[in-house]
Every structure is written in structure tokens, then in C-alpha cells.
């Protein structure tokens, strides 16, 4: 029998692409449709199953050889200075949050709200985590540039630093 040829000179088999016909096109035009769901199943079973190795913690537990987890509960409390620092940071965070609520931009600022919560968690661990963080450095840098002087304070002795190294 004679094979059909297209205008470009190739046989019709050369123009058939299994990937496009059974995976890409059905997913592109409706992953919620029957054809789209079938394409996702084909993708998983025929393509990904052979090349993706899936491991779970339970399956890899012997390879990891981790010691058993021990949980220790401690109840710590702030000293007076730490409490003042945390309360000031908390008040500042609440004010910022409330300003987003009033402006109606709460959902637009979720990344900044996450940053506020992170700073509060860091303050519980140690105030230096907040005071000498990257965000604090950038705020201080803006203040120092406005004043025209690049002065830094030592985080240990609180004296004016002479040769500042970041």
C-alpha cells in the first residue's frame, strides 16, 4: 500500500506527536474535563512513574538513622528590658496591621504581615535577632543616609564602631 504524504514530503506518521495529542492538548484545553483528567493520569502512569523516584520519611527512616525525638517544655519569662522591647514591637506591629485594615489593603500586604509576625517571634528568642536583622539594617541605613553620617554601634559593647564590617 502507498503511504500518504503531506505537502512537506514527510509521511503522516512523522507529524503525529503522542505528547501533544494525549497529554499537552487535553490538559491545555480543560484539565477538569474527562480528557484532561485522563491526560493527567497518562502523564503520571506513562511518563512520571518511570522517571520520578518518590520517597517517604517512613521508607527512608533506616537510611537517615536519626535519634529519637525528645521534647522538652520550658517556661521562660522576659526580664524588664526584654518585655519593654517586645511590647514596643508588638504595639508597632499592631498599629501597622490596623493601618492595613483601615486602608482595606490587608490582603495586598500579607508578605509584610508575615514579616511583622516573624519579627515578633524573633524578639521572643532574642532582641538582637530583630535589632540587627537585615530589615533593621536597611531601616538604619535609610536613617543614616538621611543624616549624612554612616555611624554604627557595636552590638556587644554598644560603643561607636570604628572599622565597621558587615
C-alpha positions as CSV (number, residue, x, y, z in Angstrom):
1,X,0.0,0.0,0.0
2,X,1.1,3.5,-0.7
3,X,1.8,5.8,2.3
4,X,0.1,9.2,2.3
5,X,2.4,12.1,2.0
6,X,1.8,15.7,3.1
7,X,2.9,18.8,1.2
8,X,6.2,18.9,3.1
9,X,7.3,15.5,1.8
10,X,7.1,13.6,5.2
11,X,4.8,10.7,5.9
12,X,1.9,11.4,8.1
13,X,3.4,9.3,10.9
14,X,6.2,11.9,11.2
15,X,3.6,14.6,12.1
16,X,2.0,12.6,14.8
17,X,3.1,13.6,18.3
18,X,1.9,11.4,21.1
19,X,2.8,14.0,23.8
20,X,0.7,16.7,22.1
21,X,-2.2,14.5,21.3
22,X,-2.6,12.7,24.6
23,X,-1.0,14.9,27.2
24,X,-0.4,18.6,26.4
25,X,-3.5,19.4,24.3
26,X,-6.1,17.8,26.6
27,X,-4.6,19.4,29.7
28,X,-4.4,22.8,27.9
29,X,-8.0,22.8,26.8
30,X,-9.6,21.5,30.0
31,X,-7.8,19.7,32.8
32,X,-11.2,19.4,34.6
33,X,-12.8,17.6,31.6
34,X,-12.7,13.8,31.1
35,X,-10.0,14.1,28.5
36,X,-7.9,16.4,30.8
37,X,-8.2,14.0,33.8
38,X,-7.3,11.1,31.5
39,X,-4.3,13.1,30.3
40,X,-3.1,13.7,33.8
41,X,-3.4,10.0,34.6
42,X,-1.4,9.2,31.5
43,X,1.2,11.7,32.4
44,X,1.5,10.2,35.9
45,X,1.5,6.5,34.8
46,X,3.3,6.5,31.5
47,X,5.8,9.3,31.9
48,X,6.5,10.4,35.5
49,X,6.2,6.9,37.2
50,X,9.3,5.8,35.3
51,X,11.5,8.9,36.0
52,X,10.4,10.3,39.3
53,X,11.5,8.5,42.5
54,X,9.2,9.2,45.4
55,X,10.5,8.5,48.9
56,X,8.7,9.0,52.2
57,X,10.1,9.6,55.6
58,X,9.0,6.2,56.7
59,X,10.6,4.5,53.8
60,X,13.9,6.3,54.3
61,X,13.9,6.1,58.2
62,X,16.6,3.4,58.2
63,X,18.9,5.4,55.8
64,X,18.6,8.6,57.8
65,X,19.4,7.0,61.2
66,X,18.0,9.9,63.2
67,X,18.0,9.6,67.0
68,X,14.5,9.5,68.6
69,X,12.9,12.9,69.1
70,X,12.9,14.3,72.6
71,X,10.5,17.1,73.5
72,X,11.4,19.4,76.4
73,X,8.9,22.0,77.6
74,X,10.3,25.1,79.3
75,X,8.6,28.1,80.7
76,X,10.8,31.2,80.4
77,X,9.9,34.8,81.0
78,X,11.2,38.2,79.8
79,X,13.3,40.5,82.0
80,X,12.1,44.1,82.3
81,X,14.1,45.4,79.3
82,X,13.1,42.4,77.1
83,X,9.4,42.9,78.0
84,X,9.6,46.6,77.1
85,X,11.3,45.8,73.8
86,X,8.7,43.2,72.9
87,X,5.7,45.3,73.9
88,X,7.0,48.2,71.9
89,X,7.5,45.9,68.9
90,X,4.0,44.4,69.4
91,X,2.4,47.8,69.6
92,X,4.2,49.0,66.5
93,X,3.1,45.8,64.6
94,X,-0.5,46.2,65.7
95,X,-0.5,49.8,64.5
96,X,0.9,48.7,61.1
97,X,-1.7,45.9,60.9
98,X,-4.6,48.2,61.8
99,X,-3.5,50.7,59.2
100,X,-3.8,47.9,56.6
101,X,-7.3,47.1,57.9
102,X,-8.4,50.7,57.8
103,X,-7.0,51.2,54.2
104,X,-8.6,48.0,53.1
105,X,-5.2,46.6,51.8
106,X,-4.9,43.7,54.3
107,X,-4.7,41.0,51.6
108,X,-2.3,43.1,49.5
109,X,0.2,43.2,52.3
110,X,0.2,39.6,53.5
111,X,4.0,39.3,53.0
112,X,4.6,42.3,55.2
113,X,2.3,41.0,57.8
114,X,4.2,37.7,57.7
115,X,7.4,39.8,58.3
116,X,5.8,41.5,61.3
117,X,4.9,38.1,62.8
118,X,8.4,36.8,62.2
119,X,9.9,39.8,63.9
120,X,7.7,39.2,67.0
121,X,8.8,35.5,67.1
122,X,12.5,36.6,66.7
123,X,12.0,39.1,69.6
124,X,10.9,36.2,71.8
125,X,14.2,34.3,71.1
126,X,16.4,37.4,71.5
127,X,16.0,41.1,70.8
128,X,19.3,41.2,68.7
129,X,17.6,39.0,66.1
130,X,15.3,41.9,65.4
131,X,17.6,44.8,66.2
132,X,20.4,43.5,63.9
133,X,18.4,41.8,61.2
134,X,18.6,42.7,57.5
135,X,15.3,44.7,57.7
136,X,16.6,46.7,60.7
137,X,19.9,47.3,58.8
138,X,18.0,48.6,55.8
139,X,15.9,50.9,58.1
140,X,19.0,52.2,59.9
141,X,20.8,52.6,56.5
142,X,18.0,54.9,55.4
143,X,18.1,56.9,58.6
144,X,21.9,57.2,58.4
145,X,21.8,58.3,54.8
146,X,19.2,61.0,55.7
147,X,21.5,62.2,58.5
148,X,24.5,62.2,56.1
149,X,26.6,60.1,58.5
150,X,27.2,56.3,58.4
151,X,27.7,55.6,62.1
152,X,27.3,52.2,63.6
153,X,27.2,50.9,67.1
154,X,28.8,47.7,68.3
155,X,26.2,45.0,69.2
156,X,28.3,43.8,72.1
157,X,29.7,46.8,73.9
158,X,27.3,49.5,72.4
159,X,30.3,51.8,71.7
160,X,30.6,53.6,68.4
161,X,32.3,51.2,65.9
162,X,35.4,52.4,64.2
163,X,36.1,50.0,61.4
164,X,32.6,48.7,60.5
165,X,32.5,45.3,58.8
166,X,29.2,43.8,57.6
